[in-house]
Amino acid sequence: MEQHDVERIARATLKELGVPRPDLSIVPVEGQPGQWRIEIRGNANGPDMLKIKCGHGTTPQWVREQIFNQYTSS
C-alpha cells in the first residue's frame, strides 16, 4: 500500500469520526516496512498520532479498522 492510499483512507475514516479536515502527516516508520505513522496536528478531540500496519495485499477496510479502533480507544 502506498502513502497516498494510506492518506486517502485516513482522511475518509477521520471524517467519519468527526474530524472534517484533518491536518495529516503520513510517514513510514523507519526500519519497519509496512508500518505507517499518522500524525494528526491540531486534533483536540482525539489522539495526535496513530500507527498502522499494512503491506502488500492489505485491504482498505483493514487500514480503516486500525485507524477507527485506535482513534476510539484513546
Number of C-alpha atoms within 10 A of each C-alpha: 15 11 11 10 11 20 16 11 16 24 18 15 20 18 13 11 14 10 17 12 10 17 12 17 12 18 15 17 15 10 7 9 11 16 16 19 17 21 18 20 13 12 14 9 10 15 16 14 16 18 16 19 17 18 11 8 7 12 11 15 11 13 19 18 13 16 20 17 11 15 18 10 8 8
